Amino acid sequence: MLLRTPMMRGGGRIVGGSDASPGEFPHQITLLRGGPDGSLMCGGSLVSEKWVVTAGHCCDGQSASRLGVAVGSHNLYQDDPDQENIQVKTVVLHEDYDSFNIENDICLLELESAATFGANVKAIALPKQNEEYDEGTMCTVTGWGTTSEGGSLASVLQKVTVPVVSDKHCRDSYGASSVTDSMICAGLDQGGKDSCQGDSGGPFMCGNQLSGVVSWGYGCAEAGYPGVYTQTSYFVDWVNNNM
């Protein structure tokens, strides 16, 4: 039995990635454990001035008072010119989030004050409800994850491009009941490129939209085991109804 591990423990890692340019992913946020002055717990994406989409497992058991968000961050360990650290006001965890099966792994965070939009801080568009992605579609995932399992965090935002894997092939890897229609899988057959711990909740982008949210996987960039993402298109109505 493969252990499904939410991609959050101990920090993160984009495996096989490269440095993003400042402002290349202006929707990327850092979810901070302990409030606005806290440390990286997960990633996330601005979908409006006051709302962030992240993974449900990043919110599970968390109170808003103990969470903060950094917008406009590029260097993890220093303040960037457009960076703002903002207190979280409300946590809206999906009502059907299942921590055992990591299903409906999505969460909304309302910010105490609106983020100041500019060149390095912008919202990302949501896909169309129930939009699907063909196998082989190249998509990008970003985060400050460690660059090897158990390694240290990247200091600069990392990006990696991985192809979508069909639900069928993903179920061949993980088992038919493990991968639901509301998940999307991506990765190289040979491994070597993936999201990892701490990148949890961060954006998975096919084109310039929030196609997925970093959710779970087996190991990191293991051959034959693609990364699994919450497929945002299944939750567009939920997001719009709860913002």
Buried (B, 14 or more C-beta within 10 A) or exposed (E): EEEBBBBBEEBBBBBBBEEBEBBBBBBBBBBBBEBBEBEBBBBBBBBBBBBBBBBBBBBBEBEBEBBBBBBBBBBBEEEBEBBBBBBBBEBBBBEEBEEEEBBBBBBBBBBBEEBEBEEBBBBBEBBEBEBBBEBEBEBBBBBBBBBEEEBEBBEBBBBBBBBBBBBEBBBEBBEEEBBBEBBBBBBBEEBBBBBBBBBBBBBBBBEEBBBBBBBBBBBBBBEEBBBBBBBBBBBBEBBEEBE
